Amino acid sequence: MKITYSAPGRAGIIGNPSDMYGGCVISCSTPVRNRCTLESADEWQLPDDTRLWYAATKRLPLPSGQKYKVTWETNVPRSSGLSGSTALLAATLACIMTARGEELPEDMREFAELVRDVELREAGIVCGYQDAYMCVLGGLSYLDFHGKHPIDSGPLGTLLPADIPGEFLLVTTGVERLSGSVHGPIRERWLNRDRQVIEHIKELANLARTVKIGVAIDVLAEAMTRNFQIIQELGGSGEDIDRLVQACLDSGARAAKLAGAGMGGTVIALTDDPEECQQKLTKIGYTKFLRPTPTIGLLREA
């Protein structure tokens, strides 16, 4: 028996991190994917970092008596704010369900909810909802998480194809950080009814609603700029990100903001010419680039 699934990373274009709090986001999958292969073996062979593996098998135990070789391939830049851990967990859970003889849900939003719940409750990683939905469903989507809560998941989220102008460039700082280190403090302030956090989260969700279909590129640029200002005001940015955002603007981008949680990670730039922007950023020392691509989500591979 040999089973392989893969899932893409994701880049938040606008609205993040309101998805954790019942808000709305526009998000796009990445062209790079993380992959899990599960195959029968005489002895157990596990990856070096087993945190996600044990989280997955705690929720979905494998049949007793069978041993497996588990191989992970991680192409989404590690701890970069592009949901690499969520993509890997989604692929791993799909392999385990298949090995257990179970079918994945017909409504894959239910599988996305499983991924998010395992990541939060079994792995102890504080994360939003767009991560799991985008890694499982892929594409370029407007996601509405009305009724959701940081702890209690509430109803299924809704998705619509997004129609937004312009081209995008993802630039990674190379600074690794865990999403929980950023989401955690903001989540606690929201749960404690901090007025600033509550008002800012509402504004972030409204930004996504405003630009989801058919806006001018200048309107999208203004919304992305405001999104980043809000993240700064909430304490989700840092020197490396602020410096990179300014470098993107100096390199011709119309706007730039965090693509994920913050405090390191990756910036998404809205630009008329991604190639020229990348060339200018390369000259000042940045080396890790991606182009967001509306690609398929969770996929079983031959």
C-alpha positions, 0 to 999 in steps of 0.5 A: 500500500502506498498513498500520497496526497498533497496540498498547497500553501495559501497567501492572504490578499486582504482581510486577514486575520479577521477569518479567525473572528467571524470575518471575511478574507480574500485568499489565493493558493500558492504554486508550491505544495506540501506532500505526505506519502504513507506506505506499508513497511516492516518497521515504523519510519517517521519524520524527524519532527513528529508533532503534526504526525502525532496530532493527526494519529491522536484524532485518527488512530491507524489500525493496530498491528500495521507499520508505516513509512511516512515521508513528508515533502515540504515545498512551502517555505517553512514558518513563512506565514503561507500555511505550510504546516496546515498544508502538510497536516491536510495531506497527512490526515487525508493519507490516514483516512484513506489507510483507515478505509474511510472516504473523504467528505463529499463537502470538503469544507467539512474536511477543512474544519477537521484539519483546523480543529486537529491543528488547534486542539491536538497540535496546539497551534493557534490558527485561523480558518482560511488556512485550512479552507484554502489548503483543502479547497485551493483557488482564488476565493472570497471566504466568509466565516460569519458566526465563527469564533477563535475557539468554537468553530461554529457553522461552515464557512462559505466560499465564492470565486474572487474577481480582483485586478492586478498581479501579485508577488510573494516575497519571504523575509527568511525570518521563521516564526510560528503563527501562534506567536502572533495570533495568540496575543491578538486572540486573547485581546479579542476574547477579553473584548479589547475595543481596539481589536474588535473594531479593527477586526470588523474593519478588516472584514469590511475591506474584504467585502468591499473589494471581492468583485470588480473593483478598480486596482487603485481601490484594491491597493488602498484597501491592502494598504489599510489592511497592513496599517491595521496589522501594524496597529495590532502589533502584528508587524515588525522591523523585517516586515516593515522594511520589506513592505517599504522595499516593495513600494520602492520597487514599484508595487502599488501596495504591499502587506503581510500574507499571513500572521506577521512578525516575519514571514511573507509579504504580498505585493500588488504590482503591475509588473511582478518581474520588474519588482522581483528584479529590483528586490533581488538587487537589494538582497531578497531571494525567495519569491513566489507568484500566488496561483489559483491552483487545485487544493488537496489532491491524491497523487498517483 
